[in-house]
Amino acid sequence: MIACLPRYLDQVHARYDTMERYVAEGPVLDAITIAARKKKLTE
């Protein structure tokens, strides 16, 4: 699953071209994005 995640995210980013739609239609992926940002901030 992890191996195909980058490709999946590329497809998602292509699909959700605006941040508003991305947040509204991709709550789970938005949570992943927030978690990634928090991890970057704490490193």
Summary of the structure (lengths in Angstrom):
residues: 43
radius of gyration: 11.1
end to end distance: 24.7
largest distance: 30.1
contacts: 80
relative contact order: 0.10
helix: 79%
strand: 0%
